[in-house]
């Protein structure tokens, strides 16, 4: 399996492609990264094969000992859930996580990996609680205001595994304080290999398209709103 490129390398590739279409002016790494992420989110959401994403080990971040605490939220995130008397919410907010048609690209498990938690939403959980027959061994979670929520639980810590849009931000939550860990440009660009070229090409086309829509200033020094010669022929 080939090594995935860093954010810096992907930005460099996009710059080179943009130079081939004679894009004038310098575009910052922050701007290019933002545009790359816009396209990456779109392609991730369209991804039909979740197994490919699960196998792309380089783009996942594991957060061990993700601490939870009692929540003051009423009715499990303001949704009326029958018999929901207690929920736990994460002490820290989670950075932005990619999503697909199935929800957030993340897994939540107990600290010893013996109990998986099933991703849901407050509304879906309310429906589950209204079922006549329920499996008492199943546990659920959802994301509320960027925080992890686990209903009907007293769990103090869990293990979170996710594909964060910015891998460096995920590593910060894990507790990496070394400069090498928290520099976004030097982290793996969190897109699987089979999707990488499509994301880069779509980004180049999008930025080049923006440039083509900008009217050229034929007469510099005059009113920037005037794009035709004031001198009649």
Secondary structure, DSSP 8 states (H G I E B T S, - for coil): -----BHHHHHHHHHHHHHHTT--S---HHHHHHHHHHHHHHHHHH---HHHHHH-GGG-EEEEEEEEEE---THHHHS--TT---EEEESS----B-EETTEESEEEEETTS--EEEE--HHHHHHHHT-SS--TT-EEEEEETTEEEEES----EEEEEE-BSSHHHHHHHHT--SHHHH-GGGSB-SS-HHHHHHHHHHHHHHHHHHHHHS---SSTTS-TT--S-SS--
